[in-house]
Amino acid sequence: MDKQNYHNKKRNIYSLGYLFFNIAENIFVVLQPLILKKIFDNISQLDRIVYYLIIYGISIILIILFEFFQKRSHIQLSLTFKEDLNNQLLCYLDALSIEKTSNIDKSDLNVDINTNIDELIQSYYINNLNIIYYVISLMIYLITIFSIDLHMAIVTILFNVICLILPLFFRNIIKNRKQEVIQSNSDYNNSFFDLFDGLATLKQYGSFQKWRKKTNWFLSNFIKHDRKYFHINVASDILIGFASYLGSFILILIGAIKIFLNKLSVGGFIAAFQYSELIVTPIMNLGTSFNIRSTGLALRDDFHQKYNIDPDPTLEGEMINTSDIDEIDCILFRDFEFGYAPDEILITIDDLRINVGDKILLIGKNGSGKSTFLKIIAKQISGYRGDIFLNSIDLKKISYSNLYKLISYIPQEDHIFQANINENITMNQNVNIEDDKMAQLININILPDSILKQELLSGGEKQKIGFLRAYITQRRLLLIDEGLNKVESNIRNSIISEICKNKDITLVYITHDYKEILSYFDYKLICHEKKIIKEKI
């Protein structure tokens, strides 16, 4: 919490600094036309001209100085927002349940991290500060021009109001167009990375060009929406520019008439007109900023909709603490049913008990529900009907953090991080694997000790790392989903033999190659005709 407060204070300081240096710069820009007025009104007095020229030069130096500090504040503020938004992404990932991690669109995440976050910062957060600055600038310009000539001030205000109102007519359509761009960009990225991930398969079957047409369609759709978005922005900017320059023309006309009638000095006219010209910039910027803000709102809504932290309640547990379940004595299934679709049942279990220390072989045909069964125990799949109890506690009421202090789930291929082998196995926990008996049995020393790259490791090497990663945690329930099937058979059989000798470990092991190790197990769980049946070996 203290760290978050520090970040908030830092962001507020940078925001105030950004506004202060912008406004300070603007004040000296405002002074320059007044100094020019003094120069032209005292054109016959050389000493006065020199005096005001020196002041004018000082104002230029201060403008450059404030511009420098404003740029620095802008950079620091942008980086602070970038850090905060990326941390929000990491908090979102931390808050996700294991089951929901598979729903993340990697290509979408990639675009958000590398493009959309930067655009969101500039078009919404920084742009909000810019709008405040432009409004203050306009007020300063208008107050000053009123002090010079009333009629020119009224014309300036009139056309300023028109320029400010125009963006309101475009606000909703720009926001909608931006949302269309975001969605079409996401569709294109999904299609592109789908093609990229399946590149070898497409080339093998000679289907790359046909699949490319599908990706090209998404690209064309993205470009079409992007073009529409830019067109509406251009139309808005042109209308605002036209209104602004029309106001300047009328100001020149009024000024010329007043000079002719001796109601306004040349110096006064030059100062008033320069203010009207200066006003053009914040007016156009303000109109553009309102349109950009519509874009920023679309990005902000999309970002927060995707990455708003709404954790699964079981992440921290509703009622059950780790102290309530120090060990797993048994797992009970009662009147259990599961199917991926409501009208399709994949697994049914009337009554099943797995006791502590049981060594169970889970067998069945492909697609019979073996992996699903393990993932349900590991809470990586939900939506089942009936009851599952660990000891006497409902599995649904046990948090992920508590559950994974008791069990280890080993898939066919676990993720290999870009780190050395020790970090990959220990996961940066204080665990020594050098003297571990299982590590010696696997002969882990033959694996490379440098930064590991997943594509350079064999399937067996990846499985050895994934298995040791789970085993060294000394959790008493091991769920192995063909997580050793690519390891050399003699080492695989030795691993299973070593596990089965340990009476404290409960093992549920999926494999199709079990003839040589069948005698190590106590029971078989057979997945057959949508049922799981327990048999003594």
Stockholm file with secondary structure:
# STOCKHOLM 1.0

chainA/1-537         MDKQNYHNKKRNIYSLGYLFFNIAENIFVVLQPLILKKIFDNISQLDRIVYYLIIYGISIILIILFEFFQKRSHIQLSLTFKEDLNNQLLCYLDALSIEKTSNIDKSDLNVDINTNIDELIQSYYINNLNIIYYVISLMIYLITIFSIDLHMAIVTILFNVICLILPLFFRNIIKNRKQEVIQSNSDYNNSFFDLFDGLATLKQYGSFQKWRKKTNWFLSNFIKHDRKYFHINVASDILIGFASYLGSFILILIGAIKIFLNKLSVGGFIAAFQYSELIVTPIMNLGTSFNIRSTGLALRDDFHQKYNIDPDPTLEGEMINTSDIDEIDCILFRDFEFGYAPDEILITIDDLRINVGDKILLIGKNGSGKSTFLKIIAKQISGYRGDIFLNSIDLKKISYSNLYKLISYIPQEDHIFQANINENITMNQNVNIEDDKMAQLININILPDSILKQELLSGGEKQKIGFLRAYITQRRLLLIDEGLNKVESNIRNSIISEICKNKDITLVYITHDYKEILSYFDYKLICHEKKIIKEKI
#=GR chainA/1-537 SS CHHHHHHHHHHHHHHHHHHHHHHHHHHHHHHHHHHHHHHHHTTTCHHHHHHHHHHHHHHHHHHHHHHHHHHHHHHHHHHHHHHHHHHHHHHHHHHSCHHHHTTCCHHHHHHIIIIIHHHHIIIIIIHHHHHHHHHHHHHHHHHHHHHHCHHHHHHHHHHHHHHHHHHHHHHHHHHHHHHHHHHHHHHHHHHHHHHHHTHHHHHHTTCHHHHHHHHHHHHHHHHHHHHHHHHHHHHHHHHHHHHHHHHHHHHHHHHHHHHHTTSSCHHHHHHHHHHHHHHHHHHHHHHHHHHHHHHHHHHHHHHHHHHCCCCCGGGTCSSCCGGGCSSCCEEEEEEEEECSBTTBCCEEEEEEEEETTCEEEEEECTTSSHHHHHHHHTTSSCCCEEEEEETTEEGGGSCHHHHTTTEEEECSSCCCCSSCHHHHHHTTSSCCCTTCHHHHHHTGGGSCCSCCCGGGSCHHHHHHHHHHHHHTTTCSEEEEESTTTTSCHHHHHHHHHHHHHCTTCEEEEECSCCTTTGGGCSEEEEEETTEEEEEEC
#=GC SS_cons         CHHHHHHHHHHHHHHHHHHHHHHHHHHHHHHHHHHHHHHHHTTTCHHHHHHHHHHHHHHHHHHHHHHHHHHHHHHHHHHHHHHHHHHHHHHHHHHSCHHHHTTCCHHHHHHIIIIIHHHHIIIIIIHHHHHHHHHHHHHHHHHHHHHHCHHHHHHHHHHHHHHHHHHHHHHHHHHHHHHHHHHHHHHHHHHHHHHHHTHHHHHHTTCHHHHHHHHHHHHHHHHHHHHHHHHHHHHHHHHHHHHHHHHHHHHHHHHHHHHHTTSSCHHHHHHHHHHHHHHHHHHHHHHHHHHHHHHHHHHHHHHHHHHCCCCCGGGTCSSCCGGGCSSCCEEEEEEEEECSBTTBCCEEEEEEEEETTCEEEEEECTTSSHHHHHHHHTTSSCCCEEEEEETTEEGGGSCHHHHTTTEEEECSSCCCCSSCHHHHHHTTSSCCCTTCHHHHHHTGGGSCCSCCCGGGSCHHHHHHHHHHHHHTTTCSEEEEESTTTTSCHHHHHHHHHHHHHCTTCEEEEECSCCTTTGGGCSEEEEEETTEEEEEEC
//
